[in-house]
Amino acid sequence: MPYYFDWTYIVLIPALLLGLYAQWKVNSTYKKYSQIENSRHLTGAMVARRILDSNGLYDTQIVHIKGNLTDNYNPKTNVISLSDSTYNSTSVAAVGVAAHECGHAVQHATGYFPITIRSALVPVTGIGSSLGWIIILVGLIFGSYNLAMIGVLLFSATAVFQAVTLPVEFNASARALKTLEQDFILEGDEIPYARKVLTAAALTYVAALVSSLAQVFRLLLIVGSGTRRRK
């Protein structure tokens, strides 16, 4: 059987490298600033509760979950989950991450438009990412490139979701840093440390978007190549 190399994988290499760099950057940055304790000795959980209460979000719960940097906010349950590396940690890195998750809670409470769009896209993205691949495969097998293109469009919902995610994450970080400074949770010289942690974390979302766009571009190349061969 002759060896066949799918050259379209080449377009994924830059996205893969960016993803690896982003992961290394967030881990190394968090590790560095997780060793610097904030001067007020506030834990991530304490900071989260303080920010939520100051915004009138008394009903938003804070729970401790296992893992490292698995922190998240669930709008359906109205719960902020802080990981082992954040919940009881008094580092400036932990405080920054906790404040960021609170930023998402405030976004939902205030009806921040981009996060409303992102929430609406969740089911669409789930269907598009799974069904899209099936339709593409069926289209390529039976030589129906119009059908395959429909699959590509469905899969593109993932890239749209990642694109909408960027302003949501950037805004949550901006809210976090503003609150940490205005509410005197961190000292002035500690704010840049928290900013570096959140900036590194934001790079992972940029990498996710680039990866999604690269996948869509590769699929377009595959379908387009099939269309040209058919002619």
C-alpha positions in Angstrom: 0.0 0.0 0.0 1.6 3.3 -1.0 2.2 5.8 1.7 -0.1 8.9 1.6 0.7 12.1 3.3 -2.1 14.5 4.0 -0.3 17.8 3.4 -3.3 19.8 4.8 -2.1 18.9 8.3 0.7 21.5 7.8 -1.8 24.3 8.3 -2.4 23.0 11.9 1.3 23.2 12.9 1.4 26.9 13.8 -1.8 26.6 15.8 -0.4 23.5 17.6 2.8 25.4 18.5 0.9 28.4 19.7 -1.3 26.1 21.9 1.8 24.5 23.4 3.4 27.9 24.1 0.2 29.2 25.6 -0.1 26.2 27.9 3.6 26.6 29.0 3.1 30.3 29.5 0.1 30.0 31.7 1.6 27.2 33.8 5.0 28.9 34.2 3.5 32.3 35.0 1.1 30.9 37.5 3.8 28.9 39.2 6.0 32.0 39.5 3.4 34.2 41.0 1.8 31.5 43.1 4.9 31.8 45.3 4.2 35.5 46.0 1.8 36.0 48.9 -0.5 39.0 48.9 0.2 41.5 51.6 -3.3 41.2 53.2 -3.1 37.4 53.4 -6.4 36.9 51.7 -7.2 33.6 50.2 -8.8 33.1 46.8 -12.1 32.1 48.4 -12.0 35.2 50.7 -11.4 37.5 47.8 -14.2 35.9 45.7 -16.7 36.3 48.6 -15.7 39.9 49.1 -16.1 40.8 45.4 -19.4 38.9 45.1 -20.9 40.6 48.1 -19.7 44.0 47.0 -21.7 43.5 43.8 -24.8 42.3 45.7 -24.3 38.7 44.5 -24.9 37.2 47.9 -26.6 34.1 46.5 -23.6 33.1 44.3 -21.9 30.2 46.0 -18.2 29.4 46.2 -17.1 25.8 46.3 -13.8 24.0 46.5 -13.0 21.6 43.7 -10.0 19.4 43.0 -7.4 20.1 40.4 -5.0 22.8 39.4 -6.4 25.9 37.5 -9.7 24.1 37.0 -11.5 27.2 38.3 -14.8 28.1 36.6 -18.2 29.8 37.0 -21.4 27.9 36.2 -24.2 30.4 35.4 -26.8 27.6 35.5 -26.1 26.8 39.1 -24.7 30.2 40.0 -21.6 28.6 41.5 -18.0 29.7 41.4 -15.7 26.7 41.7 -12.2 27.4 42.9 -9.5 24.7 42.5 -6.9 23.5 45.0 -4.4 26.0 43.6 -6.8 28.9 44.2 -9.3 28.3 47.0 -7.1 28.4 50.1 -4.1 30.0 48.5 -3.0 33.5 49.5 -0.8 34.1 46.4 -1.4 37.0 44.1 -1.9 34.5 41.3 -4.8 32.8 43.2 -6.3 36.2 44.0 -6.2 37.2 40.3 -7.8 33.9 39.2 -10.6 34.1 41.8 -11.3 37.7 40.9 -11.5 36.7 37.2 -14.2 34.1 37.9 -16.1 36.7 39.9 -15.9 38.8 36.8 -17.9 36.2 34.9 -20.5 36.1 37.7 -20.9 39.9 37.5 -21.1 39.7 33.7 -24.1 37.4 34.0 -25.7 39.4 36.7 -25.5 42.6 34.7 -26.5 41.1 31.4 -23.1 41.6 29.6 -24.1 41.2 26.0 -21.1 39.1 24.7 -21.6 36.5 27.5 -25.3 36.3 26.6 -24.3 35.5 23.0 -21.8 32.9 24.2 -24.3 31.2 26.4 -26.7 31.0 23.5 -24.0 29.5 21.3 -23.2 26.6 23.6 -25.8 24.2 22.3 -25.2 25.3 18.7 -21.5 24.7 19.1 -22.0 21.3 20.6 -24.2 20.2 17.7 -22.1 21.8 15.1 -18.8 20.3 16.3 -20.1 16.7 16.4 -22.6 16.7 13.6 -20.4 18.7 11.3 -17.7 16.0 11.2 -20.3 13.4 10.3 -21.8 15.4 7.5 -18.3 16.2 6.1 -17.3 12.5 6.2 -20.6 11.4 4.5 -20.2 14.2 1.9 -16.6 13.2 1.0 -17.4 9.5 0.9 -20.3 9.9 -1.5 -18.6 12.7 -3.5 -21.3 15.3 -2.4 -19.1 18.3 -1.8 -22.0 20.6 -1.3 -23.0 18.4 1.6 -19.4 18.4 2.9 -19.4 22.2 2.7 -22.5 22.3 4.9 -20.6 20.2 7.4 -17.8 22.6 7.3 -20.2 25.5 8.0 -21.6 23.6 11.0 -18.2 22.9 12.3 -17.4 26.6 12.0 -19.7 27.3 14.9 -16.8 26.3 17.1 -14.6 29.1 15.7 -17.5 31.6 16.2 -17.8 30.4 19.8 -14.1 30.9 20.4 -14.2 34.3 18.8 -17.1 35.4 21.1 -15.2 34.0 24.1 -12.3 36.3 23.6 -14.1 39.6 24.6 -15.8 37.7 27.4 -12.5 36.6 28.9 -10.8 39.9 28.4 -13.6 41.8 30.0 -13.7 39.4 33.0 -10.0 40.0 33.5 -10.3 43.8 33.1 -13.1 43.8 35.7 -11.0 41.7 38.0 -8.0 43.9 37.9 -10.1 47.0 38.3 -11.8 45.6 41.4 -8.6 44.4 42.9 -7.1 47.9 42.6 -10.2 50.0 43.5 -11.2 47.9 46.5 -7.7 47.8 47.8 -7.6 44.0 47.7 -4.1 44.0 46.3 -1.4 46.6 46.8 -0.3 48.7 43.9 2.9 46.8 43.3 0.9 43.5 43.4 -1.5 44.4 40.6 1.0 43.9 37.8 1.7 40.3 39.0 -2.0 39.5 38.9 -2.2 41.1 35.4 0.6 38.9 34.1 -1.2 35.8 35.3 -4.5 36.8 33.7 -2.7 37.9 30.5 -1.1 34.5 30.2 -4.4 32.8 30.8 -6.0 34.9 28.1 -3.4 33.6 25.6 -4.9 30.1 25.9 -8.2 31.5 24.5 -6.4 33.1 21.7 -4.7 29.8 20.9 -8.0 28.0 21.0 -9.5 30.5 18.4 -6.4 30.1 16.1 -6.7 26.3 16.4 -10.4 26.4 15.5 -9.7 28.7 12.5 -6.9 26.5 11.3 -9.2 23.4 11.5 -11.9 25.2 9.5 -9.2 26.3 6.9 -7.9 22.7 6.6 -11.4 21.4 6.1 -12.0 24.0 3.4 -8.8 22.9 1.6 -9.9 19.2 1.7 -13.4 19.9 0.4 -12.1 22.4 -2.1 -9.5 19.9 -3.4 -12.2 17.3 -3.8 -14.4 19.7 -5.8 -11.5 20.5 -8.1 -10.7 16.8 -8.7 -14.3 16.2 -9.5 -14.2 18.8 -12.3 
